[in-house]
Amino acid sequence: MNQVVKKTTLKNGVKIVTKKMPYIHSVSMGVWVNVGVRDESTNENGLSHFIEHMIFKGTKKRSSFQIAKEFDAIGGHTNAFTSAENTCYHAKVMGTHLETMVDILSDIFLNSVFDDKEIENERSVILQEISMTESNPDEYVHVLSGRNFWGDNALGRSILGTRENVSRFDASTIKAFFHRFYQPERIVISVAGDVEHDRFTDIVGPVFESVQPGVKLPKRVTPGGHGLVDLHYRDLKQMHICLGVKGIAISDPRRYAYSLMNTILGGNMSSRLFQEVRERRGLAYSVFSFITSYADTGMFGAYVGVEPKNAHEAIRLILNEIHMLMETRVDPNELHDAKEYTKGSLMLSSESNDNQMVRLAQNETYFREYIPLQKIIDEIDAVTQNDILELAENLFQSDRFSLTLLGPVTDEESYREILNT
């Protein structure tokens, strides 16, 4: 392991990973749990996210106000997020306040009471969050696209859950899910910045060693992905469009070529999609490609928002650029620029201890080891034109694409024809 990155595994299986950044005066800490929407049953959909909200709503010795006030009193920032596979509770403070941060974060993580009144209050907040997402068509179309592509698999469900589920979750349901999934072998504590590993482990270790193992959990089900056309009518001025095709897992050896291919197709302002759809034709303000990778699978997608009359043309242009990746090797200069863009973004983000904290946890969760920055740079440099061509040929089969539209759309057959041409 890198000399500035150190790891300790507690007796119960909790992992502690730290990275000393001597030029940083702050410390960023995350308590990660390898649980998310894909671990939920249909009736449980939304529980991981609900727990994320409730963690900050009071412990046996702190009210929600006291939690907020104590963080504010040390000039700290704290937040949390839920994804398909992980839930993270994180905070950032000056190094001099490390012990206070650990005390608050460990308290809310281990001692939350899930009070009935707080549950009712937060229920309303989450229902508003669902409404807010559905009112944002450029965001909501991605939720619909995931549902279309992954089908009945848990990956196709919204992280926020459904209104029906959120409306009926109670304290017993929340506590049962929490104790079932928040098991020590699923917990990674990652810290980056002004921190000494041994000192940090001495502080946090005795507290998190109290987490007890639970019952063995079922394995996640890997979905296959569906090539379907899915229309959602809404009276809007724009048509919001998502194309999706099955991608690769986060640990796939081809992930470096995958990332570069995304950059070339639609990952920045000089990308093919941005230049063709926005700059040359003026069809869209927002157009981009994206990749979503999980432990065992992934999705490669593209989004565009256009006037309804231009929807067919925009889809054809995106498909044409995708087909070009399958048929012709990328230009050496284009590949070089994509590599420099990717390496530059990686290097710039490495200067943030927040980003380093995230990398530590993700490396441990998905690779069980720390991957040095130089190794990633070497792998990026090693990607060839043939690597991208072969990956595109493997992924972009016409019968595998899903197409999701949100807006004033009714003619499903015409969109089927576009995908099949």
Residue pairs with C-beta under 8 A, 6 or more apart in sequence:
1 7
1 369
1 370
2 19
2 370
2 372
4 19
4 20
4 21
5 17
5 18
5 19
5 360
5 370
6 17
6 18
6 20
6 197
7 15
7 16
7 17
7 18
7 364
7 370
8 15
8 16
8 197
8 201
8 205
9 15
9 16
10 16
10 184
10 205
10 208
10 209
11 209
12 184
12 185
12 208
12 209
12 211
12 212
12 213
13 183
13 184
13 185
13 187
13 213
14 184
14 185
14 187
14 188
14 189
14 208
14 209
14 211
15 187
15 188
15 189
15 364
16 188
16 189
16 191
16 197
16 200
16 201
16 204
16 205
16 208
17 188
17 189
17 190
17 191
17 360
17 361
17 363
17 364
17 370
18 190
18 191
18 192
18 195
18 196
18 197
18 200
18 201
18 360
19 191
19 192
19 193
19 195
19 353
19 356
19 357
19 360
20 195
20 196
20 197
21 192
21 193
21 194
21 353
21 356
22 194
24 192
24 193
24 194
24 353
25 94
25 95
25 193
25 194
26 92
26 93
26 94
26 95
26 193
26 194
26 353
27 92
27 93
27 94
27 95
27 98
27 101
27 191
27 192
27 193
27 194
27 195
27 353
28 90
28 91
28 92
28 191
28 192
28 193
28 353
28 354
28 356
28 357
29 90
29 91
29 92
29 101
29 102
29 105
29 189
29 190
29 191
29 357
30 88
30 89
30 90
30 189
30 190
30 191
30 357
30 358
30 361
31 88
31 89
31 90
31 105
31 106
31 109
31 187
31 189
32 86
32 87
32 88
32 187
32 188
32 189
32 190
32 361
32 365
33 86
33 87
33 88
33 181
33 182
33 186
33 187
34 85
34 86
34 186
34 187
34 188
34 365
35 48
35 85
35 86
35 87
35 181
35 182
35 186
36 48
36 82
36 83
36 84
36 85
36 86
36 87
36 159
37 45
37 48
37 49
37 82
37 83
37 84
37 154
37 155
37 157
37 158
37 159
38 84
38 85
38 153
38 154
38 155
38 220
38 294
39 48
39 85
39 154
39 181
39 217
39 220
40 46
40 47
40 48
40 154
40 157
41 154
42 157
43 165
44 165
44 177
45 154
45 157
45 158
45 161
45 162
45 165
46 126
46 158
46 159
46 160
46 161
46 162
46 165
46 166
46 169
47 161
47 165
47 169
47 173
47 174
47 177
48 82
48 87
48 159
48 177
48 181
49 82
49 126
49 159
49 160
49 161
50 122
50 126
50 161
50 166
50 169
50 174
51 87
51 174
51 177
51 178
52 80
52 81
52 82
52 87
52 89
53 80
53 122
53 125
53 126
54 112
54 114
54 118
54 119
54 122
54 174
55 80
55 89
55 108
55 109
55 112
56 64
56 67
56 68
56 78
56 80
56 108
57 64
57 112
57 114
57 115
57 118
57 119
57 121
57 122
58 64
58 67
58 112
58 113
58 115
58 118
59 67
59 107
59 108
59 111
59 112
59 113
60 111
60 113
61 107
61 111
62 70
62 104
62 107
62 108
64 118
67 104
67 108
70 100
70 104
71 77
71 78
71 91
71 93
71 101
71 104
74 93
74 94
74 97
74 100
74 101
75 93
75 94
75 97
76 91
76 92
76 93
76 97
76 101
77 91
77 92
77 93
78 89
78 90
78 91
78 92
78 104
78 105
79 90
79 91
80 87
80 88
80 89
80 90
81 87
81 88
82 159
83 159
84 154
84 155
84 159
84 294
85 294
85 295
86 361
86 365
88 358
88 361
89 105
89 108
89 109
90 354
90 357
91 101
91 104
91 105
92 353
92 354
93 100
93 101
94 194
95 193
95 194
95 195
98 194
98 195
98 200
98 203
99 203
102 200
102 203
102 204
102 207
106 204
106 207
106 208
110 207
110 208
110 210
110 211
114 171
114 174
114 175
114 178
115 171
116 170
116 171
119 169
119 170
119 171
119 174
123 166
123 167
123 169
126 160
126 161
126 166
127 163
127 166
127 167
129 160
130 158
130 160
130 161
130 163
130 166
133 139
133 140
133 143
133 158
133 160
134 140
137 234
137 236
137 238
137 240
137 305
137 406
137 407
138 240
138 286
138 303
138 305
140 240
140 406
141 232
141 240
141 241
141 242
141 303
141 404
141 405
141 406
142 242
142 303
143 158
144 230
144 232
144 242
144 404
144 406
145 230
145 242
145 244
145 301
145 402
145 404
146 155
146 156
146 157
146 158
146 299
147 156
147 157
147 158
147 230
148 156
148 226
148 228
148 230
148 244
148 402
148 404
149 156
149 225
149 226
149 228
149 244
149 299
149 402
149 404
150 156
150 223
150 225
150 226
150 299
151 223
151 226
153 221
153 223
154 220
154 221
155 223
155 294
155 297
156 223
160 166
179 214
180 214
180 215
180 217
181 214
181 217
182 211
183 211
183 213
183 214
183 217
184 208
184 211
184 212
184 213
185 213
187 208
187 211
188 360
188 361
188 364
188 365
189 204
189 208
190 357
190 358
190 360
190 361
190 364
191 200
191 357
191 360
192 353
192 354
192 356
192 357
192 360
193 353
193 356
193 357
220 295
220 296
222 296
222 297
223 297
224 246
225 244
225 245
225 246
225 297
225 299
225 400
225 402
226 402
227 245
227 399
227 400
227 401
227 402
227 419
228 402
228 403
229 402
229 403
229 412
229 415
229 416
229 419
230 402
230 403
230 404
230 405
231 405
231 409
231 410
231 412
231 415
232 404
232 405
232 406
232 407
232 409
233 407
233 408
233 409
233 410
234 406
234 407
234 408
235 408
236 406
236 407
236 408
237 307
238 305
238 306
238 307
238 308
238 407
239 305
239 306
239 307
239 308
239 310
239 311
239 405
239 406
239 407
239 408
239 409
240 303
240 305
240 405
240 406
240 407
241 303
241 304
241 305
241 306
241 311
241 314
241 315
241 403
241 404
241 405
241 406
242 301
242 302
242 303
242 403
242 404
242 405
243 301
243 302
243 303
243 315
243 318
243 319
243 401
243 402
243 403
244 299
244 300
244 301
244 401
244 402
244 403
244 404
245 299
245 300
245 301
245 395
245 396
245 397
245 400
245 401
245 402
246 297
246 298
246 299
246 300
246 395
246 400
247 258
247 291
247 292
247 293
247 297
247 298
247 299
247 300
247 395
248 254
248 255
248 258
248 293
248 297
248 298
248 395
249 293
249 294
249 295
249 296
249 297
249 298
250 293
250 294
250 295
250 298
250 362
250 366
251 295
251 366
251 367
252 258
252 293
252 298
254 387
254 391
255 293
256 376
256 379
256 380
256 382
256 383
257 383
257 387
257 388
257 391
258 291
258 293
258 300
258 391
259 291
259 342
259 380
260 335
260 338
260 339
260 342
260 380
260 383
260 388
261 325
261 388
261 391
261 392
262 289
262 290
262 291
262 300
263 271
263 338
263 341
263 342
264 271
264 272
264 325
264 330
264 334
264 335
264 338
264 388
265 271
265 272
265 273
265 289
265 302
265 321
265 322
265 325
266 272
266 273
266 274
266 287
266 288
266 289
266 290
266 302
266 321
267 288
267 289
267 338
267 341
268 274
268 341
270 337
271 288
271 289
272 321
272 324
273 287
273 288
273 289
273 302
273 304
273 317
273 318
273 321
274 287
274 288
276 317
276 321
277 283
277 284
277 287
277 304
277 314
277 317
277 318
278 284
278 285
278 287
281 313
281 317
283 304
283 306
283 307
283 310
283 313
283 314
283 317
284 304
284 305
284 306
284 310
284 314
285 305
286 303
286 304
286 305
287 302
287 303
287 304
287 305
287 314
287 318
288 302
288 303
289 300
289 301
289 302
289 303
290 300
290 301
290 302
290 303
291 298
291 299
291 300
291 301
292 298
292 299
292 301
295 366
300 395
302 318
302 322
304 314
304 315
304 318
306 314
308 407
308 408
308 409
311 405
311 407
311 409
312 414
312 415
312 418
315 403
315 415
315 418
316 418
319 401
319 418
319 419
322 392
322 396
323 396
325 388
325 389
325 392
325 396
326 389
326 392
326 393
326 396
328 389
329 385
329 386
329 388
329 389
330 338
330 385
330 388
330 389
332 385
335 383
335 385
335 388
339 380
339 381
339 383
342 380
343 377
343 380
343 381
346 373
346 376
346 377
347 373
349 355
350 356
350 359
350 373
360 370
363 369
363 370
363 371
364 370
398 419
398 420
401 419
403 415
403 418
403 419
405 415
409 415
